[in-house]
Amino acid sequence: MKPVLQAVLILGLAMPAFSAASAIDFDGKGDKSTKLGNLIKETKQDKSQPLLTSPANTDNTPAKKLFEIKEDGSEELVHITLTSDGKEVYELRPNTYSYWTFHCTGQNLNPWGVCWSYTFRPATAGHNHTSTDPRSYSHINPDNGKPLPVEICKSGLTPNTPSRIYFKAPVFSTLVLDKIKFSGGCSGTHSHEAHITVTAQNLIQLAELAEEPYFAFKPTSQYHPSNRFGTPDTNAKMKKIAWEYYQQFNQKLTVNDMGLAWGGRYHSPPIETNEIPNCWIDGQFHFYHRYGRQIDVRSSTVNTPQKRNCLSELACIYQVDPILEGKVPGSLLGRDVSMLSESELDALDRVEHYHFNFAKPTDLTVTPRDDYRKTCSSYLPPEVSVCPKPYSLK
């Protein structure tokens, strides 16, 4: 029976502060970086950890270990977590370079080989679309940074001498089918399947926000039908802000885009272009929204200076940054949208909407960087409130 290896590539994990002395520029935006090709060509001794072995029928035994290369150049063995049904799970940080170390150990000195391949299943993570962009590949050639084939094979390898295969985790959430095949000196061919999910785990567990009488939801996109996920902290604060706004003006806030169930990069193009989203690369649309800590809210019904100032006041008390963004921020003031259709309201969202940022500067560092923009000058209530009614927020 073929053993099954289930692995998890995590997109959106918290990361420690990077070392300025030897930082790898994972997202291409750093000014002090070391070329990955130079870094990984350095001679490194494998860590003194037990081999992760697979059953074999001869004296020679195939084995594998997984390492993550951190941005400061250090390496860390990725440990195994067992699921409730006994399957093995590996966790890697997002957007990071990693490598498999493969071994063929024993007394039989016949040459051996190994092949590693993968297949993405992004629909499992909420992406109801496909992309042919080659940058969707997770394998990266360390010499030139270009994508490698989806299958990498090495043959004629010396027994008792490890061989490495490098790769990079993608920026988007996906289920990945990972397969490792040993051949030659290691008792023929072995196949190990791995399920790799890239998610926003290890920040705060994502939880779905449920609609309430005091706020509404915009209809979801066909490309991302499940995009209303945020951290428990984000959800709780959004509900409080919406409830307070409803008490002030007897009007609901309409929640638009939040995050996908597994977090990670996702992209919505302009409506007028009719473009299929490309979530596999970083672009101008929804660069944030990957860690469950941003929410877009329609501004078309928050259409008077008092409503907007009051909404900002209520949000800032909860340490939330309300940012008015879009093509023409401020253009919908005083406009009556009560007779518009959903498609017309969607178009207005492109012109102007609120982007609520629930990420605080004190949060752990993530890669890519989370939203750092701030518009609240103070998180203390103003001496004179701009809201029409008294409130008591905690």
N, C-alpha and C positions, 0 to 999 in steps of 0.2 A: 504494500500500500504506500502510495506516495505521501510523505509528510507535508503538512500545510504550514506555511509560515505567514502569519498575519502581521503586517507592519503598518505604522502610522507616521506619515510625514505631517507635522503640525504647522499650519500657517497662522501666524498671529500670536505665537508664544511670547511671553515677556523675555527680554534679553538684558544682560547686565550692561553697564556702561562700557563703551568700547575703548580700547587702548589706542592712544593717539600715535604711539610709536610704530606700530605695525598693524594697521587696520586694513582689512580687505574691503574694497568698495563694492558691496553686493548690489546696490541699486544704481551705481554709475554716477552718483551725485557728490561723492566725497572728493576732497582736494589733497588728502594725504593717504595714499593707498599703496599697498604692495601688490604687485602682479601675482595672481593666484598661481600661475605657472611656475614662477620662481619659488614661491613658498612651498608648494607641495612636492617639488623636485628635491628639496633638502632631505638628507638621509635622516630618517626617524626610526627609532626602535618601537616595535609594537608594544603596547602596554602589557604588563604582567597580569593579564586576566585570562580566565579559562576559556578555551575555545568553545564556540557554539557549534556543537557537532551534530551531524546527521547520521543515521544508520548506514552501515556499509556491509558488503558481503565478502570483502577481502581484508587483508591486513591494512591496506591503505584506506584512510578515512577522510572524506571531504569535510571541511569545516569553514565557517565564515564568521567574521566579526564586522560590526558596523561602527564607524567613527564619524563624529561631527567635527568640522573645522570651524572654530569660532572666529569672530572678526579680529581678535587680537593675535591670531595665528596659532593658538593652542588647540590641542586635539582632546576629544573626550569620547570614551567608549560609550556607546548607546546601549543601555541596559534593557533587559526584557521585562515586560509586564504580561502576566498571564490573564486571559479573559476568563469569564465564568465557565466557559466550555473547554478550557484548557489550551486555547490557541495563543500563540506568542505575538506580542504587540511591541513594535519599536516606535519611539517618539523622537522626532527631529524638530529643530527650530525652523521657522519660516525663512525662505529665501536664502538658505545657507548652503554652503558647499559641504559635501560629505563624501565618504568613500567606503566601499566594501573591501575588506581584506579576505581573500580566499586562500585556503590551504589544502594541500594534499599530503597527509602525514602517514608514516608507516615505514615498513621495511622494503616494500616493493618499489623499485626505482624506475618504473615505467613512466614516461612523460604523461602529463595529464592536461586537461583543458577545462574551461568554464565559459559559459555564456550567461549574460544577464540581459533581460528585456523587460519592458513594461508597457501597459496600455492604460490610458486615462479613461475614467468613467465620470465626467463632471456632472452629469445629470443627477447623480446621487447626492451631490452637494448643493443642488438648487439651480444649476445652469441649464436651462432648457434651450440650448442652442449649441452649435459646433463652430469650430474655427480651423482654418488651414494654415494659419500663421505659423511659420517654423519656430518662432520664439516660444511656442507652447511646449516645446520639448523641455524636459527637465535635465537631460544630459548635456553638460557643457564641456567642451574641449578646454582643458586648463591652459593650453598653449596659445590659443587665439580667441577664446571666449565664444566660439561658434557652437551651434547645436550639434550634438553627435547623433548617430542613428539610434533608433529605438531599441536596437539589439547590439550589444557589444560582446564579442567573443575573443578569447585568447586560447591558443593551443600550443602544444609542445613545451609546456611549463615543467620546471624541475621540481620533483617531489621534495617536501620539507622546506620549500622556499615560497613564501607568500607572494601573491599577486594582487594588485589593487585595481579597482575601477572607480573613477571619480564621477560625481554627478551633482546637480544642483536642484534643490526643491523648488517647485513653481510658486508663483505669487498667489495663485488662485486655489480655491478649495476643490478637491476632487477625490474620488475613489480611484486608486491605481492598482491594477493587477500586475504584480511583480513576480518574475519567474527567474530562477537560478538553475542552470543545468550543469552538472559536473560530468566529465567524460574521460576516457582514457584510463590512466593508472588508478583512478579512484572508482573502482568497481563499476565501470560502464557509465551510464547516464543517469543522473538524478534530476528530479524536477521539484522545485520548491515554489509554491505560489504564495504571494504576499498581497494582502489588501492594505493599501496605503491610503490614508485619508489625511488631507491637509485641512486643518481647522483652526479656530481661534481658541482652542483649549488652553488652560493654564493662565488665562487672564481672570475672567469671571465667567462662570457657566452661562451660556446663552439661554434665554427663556423668551417665549413668545408673548408679545403684548396683546391683550384682549381688548376689543372695542368696548367702550363704556358709553352711557347716555350723554356724557359731557364732552366726548370727542369722537370723531369719525375717522374712517380710513378711506383713502383714495383707492380705486380698483387697482389690482396688481398688474404688472407687465406679463405678457405671454412668455418673455424670455426668462424672467425671474419671478415665478408665481408665489414663492415663499420668501419674501424679503422684509418681513416685519419682526426681526429678531434683534434683541439688544440685551445688554447685561441686566441683571436684576436691579442694579443701582440706576441704570438709565431708565428702565421701565417705571420704577417707582417715582422718580423725579418727574418724568414726563406726565404721569397721571396727576401728580400734585399740581403741576403748572397748568395743565388743561382744566382741572377742576376749579382752581382759583380764577382762571380767565373766564370760565363759564359763569361763575358767581358774579363777576364784575359786569359782564355784558350780555348774559343769557345767550351766548353764541358758542358754538363748538369750534375747536381747532381741528383741522383735517390733517392727519398724519400721512406722509407720503413714504419715501424710501427710508429704510433703516439699515438692516444688515441681513445677510443670508444665514441660514440655520447653522452652517459650519463656519461662518465668518469668511474673511478673505476678500480678495479683489473682486469687484464686479462693476459693470460699466453700463450706462444707459445713454444711447446716442440722442442727438436732437431729433425731435419728432419729424421735422420737415425733411430730414435726409433719408428717412426710412432705412437706416443702416442697421445691420445685425450687430449686436454688441460683441465686442472683442474683449473678453475679460482676462485674456491670457497675458496681456502686457499692461503696464501702467500708462494711463492717458489722462486727459483733462477731465473726464467725467467720473465722478465718484471715486476720486483718488483715495479719499478717506472711506468711512462706512465699512471698514473691514474688521474692526474689533468690537462691534456692537455698541459703539459709544457716540454715534452721530445719528440724528433724525432730521429729515427734511419735513417742513410744515408749510402748507399753503398760506400765502400772504394775502390772497385776493379778498378774503373776508376780514382780515385785520387791516382795514382800509381807511382809518383815520389816524391823525397824529396821536391822539390820546390813546387809542387802542394799542398802537405800536409801542409807545413809550411805557404804557402799563405792562404790556407783555414782556418787554425787556426788563422792567423792574421786578416782576414776579420771577422770571427765569434767573436773573442774577442773584437773587436771594438764595437760590438753590445751587449756586456756583456753576451755573450753566451759561454758556456764551451764546446768545442768539445773534446770528450773523445774517443780515439781509444780503442775499447774493442773487446772481442771475445776470441776464443781458442788460437790463435797465432797472436796477434797484430803485424803488421809490416811484415807479411809473404807475402803480395801481391805486394810489391814494385817491379816495373819493369815488372809485368806480363801482357801479352796481353790477354784480355778477350773478344775481339771483336767477336770471333767466338763461344762463349759459349751460350748454351741455358739458358732459364729462370730457369730451375731446377738446372742447374749447378751454376748459379749465386746465387741462393738461398742457395746452400750448402756453397758457399764462404762467404756469409753473416754470417754464423755461425762461420767461421774461423776468420773473421775480419770484423768489420764495425765501423762506427762512431756513437756515441751516443751524440746528441746535447742536452745540458741541458740549458733550458731557465728559470729555477727557480733561483731567486737571494736570497742571505741570508737575505735580508731585507723584504722578503715577509712574510705574516701572517703564523703562525704555522698551520700545517695540520696534521691529524692523519689517517694513519701512516705518518711518516715524509717523506717529499719530498726529491728529490735528493739533497744532500749537497756537492757532490764532485766538486772540482774546479781545473782547470788546467791552467787558465789564470793568469799569475803573475801580469799583469797590463791590464787595459782596455784602455790605451792610445796607439795610433799608435807608432810603433817603429821609432827610428830616421832614421834607414836605412831599408826600406821595403824589404821583401823577395819576393814580388810579381813582375812579369815582367813588369807590366804596372802601371802608376800612377792611383790613384783612389781618389775619394772625397766622403767619407762616412759621413753621419750625423746621 
